[in-house]
Amino acid sequence: VVCDPDTNPVAGEFVLVCINNERCIIKEYITERDGLLHLLSVNSGERLTLELSDVTAIVPIIEILPPSRRVIEVPIFDV
């Protein structure tokens, strides 16, 4: 995934959410209200609510690259 840490999430877009620096999840952003973060599961549509105090990062995803578009840069050394 490609993320943009310089923007704020907007309702309906996918976000990368890191929880207590232990794990990160990809969810659909709904809103933040009353100290809670409201999200939707990407694949099942189930709602998830997290305490904002447990969240260390909420970063909007701007692109998801399939494996066929990934470019692995290999350094070329002159011999």
C-alpha positions as CSV (number, residue, x, y, z in Angstrom):
1,V,0.0,0.0,0.0
2,V,1.1,3.6,-0.6
3,C,0.1,6.0,2.2
4,D,0.1,9.8,2.6
5,P,1.1,10.7,6.1
6,D,0.6,14.5,5.4
7,T,-3.2,14.3,4.9
8,N,-6.1,13.6,7.2
9,P,-8.5,10.7,6.5
10,V,-11.9,11.4,5.0
11,A,-15.0,9.3,5.6
12,G,-15.2,6.4,3.2
13,E,-11.5,6.0,2.3
14,F,-9.1,3.2,3.3
15,V,-6.7,3.9,6.2
16,L,-3.7,2.2,7.8
17,V,-4.3,2.2,11.5
18,C,-1.5,1.3,14.0
19,I,-2.6,0.2,17.4
20,N,-0.2,0.6,20.4
21,N,2.8,0.2,18.0
22,E,2.1,-3.6,18.1
23,R,0.1,-4.1,14.9
24,C,-1.3,-2.2,11.9
25,I,-4.6,-2.9,10.2
26,I,-6.2,-1.6,7.0
27,K,-9.8,-0.5,7.4
28,E,-12.4,1.9,5.9
29,Y,-12.5,5.2,7.9
30,I,-15.8,6.4,9.2
31,T,-15.2,9.0,11.9
32,E,-13.5,10.0,15.1
33,R,-15.9,11.1,17.9
34,D,-15.8,11.3,21.7
35,G,-12.4,9.7,21.9
36,L,-13.4,6.8,19.7
37,L,-12.3,5.8,16.2
38,H,-15.0,4.2,14.1
39,L,-14.0,2.0,11.2
40,L,-15.4,-0.6,8.8
41,S,-13.8,-3.9,7.9
42,V,-12.7,-3.9,4.3
43,N,-13.7,-7.5,3.5
44,S,-16.6,-8.2,5.8
45,G,-18.2,-4.8,6.4
46,E,-18.2,-5.3,10.2
47,R,-17.9,-2.2,12.3
48,L,-14.9,-1.7,14.5
49,T,-14.6,0.9,17.3
50,L,-11.2,1.7,18.9
51,E,-10.2,4.0,21.7
52,L,-8.2,6.8,20.2
53,S,-5.7,6.5,23.1
54,D,-4.8,3.0,21.8
55,V,-4.2,4.3,18.2
56,T,-0.7,5.5,17.4
57,A,-1.3,6.3,13.7
58,I,-4.1,6.8,11.2
59,V,-2.8,7.3,7.7
60,P,-4.8,7.6,4.5
61,I,-4.0,5.0,1.8
62,I,-3.7,6.7,-1.6
63,E,-2.9,3.6,-3.7
64,I,-2.7,-0.2,-3.5
65,L,-0.2,-1.7,-5.9
66,P,-0.7,-5.2,-7.1
67,P,2.4,-7.5,-7.1
68,S,2.8,-7.0,-10.9
69,R,3.4,-3.3,-10.5
70,R,5.9,-3.4,-7.7
71,V,9.4,-2.4,-8.7
72,I,12.3,-3.8,-6.7
73,E,15.3,-1.6,-7.1
74,V,18.5,-3.6,-7.3
75,P,21.7,-1.6,-7.1
76,I,24.1,-1.9,-10.1
77,F,27.7,-1.8,-9.2
78,D,30.5,-1.1,-11.7
79,V,33.2,-3.8,-11.7
